[in-house]
Amino acid sequence: MKSGSLPPPTPTPTDPMATPLLTDLYQFTMAYSYWKAGKHLDHSVFDLYFRKNPFRGEYTVFAGLEECIRFIANFKLNEDEIAFLRSAMPTCQDGFFHYLSQIDCSDVEVYAIPEGSIVFPKVPLMRIEGPVAVIQLLETPFLSLVNYASLVTTNAARHRLVAGQSKTLLEFGLRRAQGPDGGISASRYCYMGGFDATSNVAAGRLFGIPIRGTHSHAFVSSFMGLDEIVGKTLQSRDGSRQCNDFVSLAESWLEKIQGLKSSIGLYGETNKSELAAFTSYALAFPNNFLALVDTYDVMRSGVPNFCAVPLALSDLGYRASGIRLDSGDLAYLSIQSRKFFAAVEREFGVVGFEKMTITASNDLNEETIDALNKQGHEVDAFGIGTYLVTCYAQPALGCVFKLVEINGQPRIKLSEDVTKVSIPCKKRCYRLYGKEGYPLLDIMTGENEPAPKVGERILCRHPFNESKRAYVVPQHVEELLKCYWAGNSSKEREELPPIKSIRSRCIEQLDHMRPDHMRRLNPTPYKVSVSAKLYDFIHFLWLSEAPVGELQ
């Protein structure tokens, strides 16, 4: 895509807030100070990166890039926004507000790692270049768009890894998210991170994410008895015949199931109002009947009542989907439900009944899924909400936006905490792969250094620990930063991929990382390094900029 063309105008959750005012006040106060000093057009280079992986893990998934590109594509202050800034900054000169009315992102360039990639601390996720005053105005919105997106995508990816590729993952978090915008973003980025579908209808429309849903406990308890739906008809799936009283058909099957219940140690009558609810839902959705079975008693009522309805549907050529468990001992109940389905298949000869889908929900998270795996269970799909979309285990990623070069001069941010020392200058970033096909490490070099070459030994150094160093002979070299916004320059830029491609990239990268980096407990840290030349320059600049103390 040529640099001048804009992304397609697909609606995004940030559209209502896509204003340059979506930033901190100090970005405008700095812009005014730059303008007064005549520095506002100074060419600057900023890195956006994070310092520590979330959730006690050793990897992160980068997300939010497309929203950043859309933000700068529409970056322009209108008259109302300028008027507001005049009222908020009454001591600023008129010329500054005229300057603000003229700026856009035509002189900005953005280089980034492709969205959906596995990324690591210190390596720039994005490099933003352009006039320093404009770039400062992008700092807060870019951090806002990347921080949560990357955090929740990583959370989703961790749930995918612990659940395994064979399980279906459903995002049910809208009602527990931090507001509607948070819910929309969560649905989008959970899908990117490997979830299969969402309950969020708006997200389904906006992003093309598959949507899923059944019914609630309220639906079940709203029915008082079978007499509410007696006489309801249902045509067979092939249209060749019609059942004039589907309720009676389901009841007749329930009578047969009662004998099966007693043979496996379950006694007593089922709740008939629950059967009425299931029957009513099946009449509405005969091709995709899935019932919530824990409103009253899962094994004594919910599962037997459920089984009667799919058997009645089977007589008419339909195949039900399965059940959802939303409370209780999910491992035990899923196993017992599967046994009951197997007994129904053996007793009545309905092929495939044992394979009914069992979906589990009820405040699930990464730890509970891992515990279920260790106990043994028969769950096919997990519906996950609160702990997923709120990132309950860690509420923020902590991305930062640091100046690394101004007018061609490298800059460094120092700190007594070495983890907060920035890596100066415009850099190129590479991922080096070993003989087994796994990434070995990421390395940063100066912009004008030669790129690492396949089969050639390169010294890789820890940025700040002089004793940590190693020679690497890469079998494959991948350059990480690509141009996604080139302003008015003639540079080619990357296309913004569709959400399904980003999701596929995320899943593929998760599969191609070394397993010890990805494990839940005590994962092996992934190495992030710099070239020997950049290492020497970092420490030269550090010594040049750090004040020398004096003892008296």
Secondary structure by P-SEA (a helix, b strand, c coil): ccccccccccccccccccccccccaaaaaaaaaaaaacccccbbbbbbbbccccccccbbbbcaaaaaaaaaaaccccaaaaaaaaaacccccaaaaaaaaccccccbbbbbcccccccccccccccccccaaaaaaaaaaaaaacaaaaaaaaaaaaaaaaacccbbbbbccccccccaaaaaaaaaaaaaacccccccaaaaaacccccccccccccccccccccccccccccccccccccccaaaaaaaaaaaaaaaaaaacccccccaaaaaaaaaaaaacccbbbbbcccccccccaaaaaaaaaaaaaaacccccbbbbcccaaaaaaaaaaaaaaaaaaacccccccccbbbbbccccaaaaaaaaaacccccbbbbcccccccccccccbbbbbbcccccbbbbbbccccccccccccbbbbbbbcccccccbbbbbccccccccccbbbbbbccccccbbbbbbcccccccbbbcccccccbbbbccccaaaaaaaaaaaaaaccccccccccccbbbbbbcaaaaaaaaaaaaacbbbbbcc
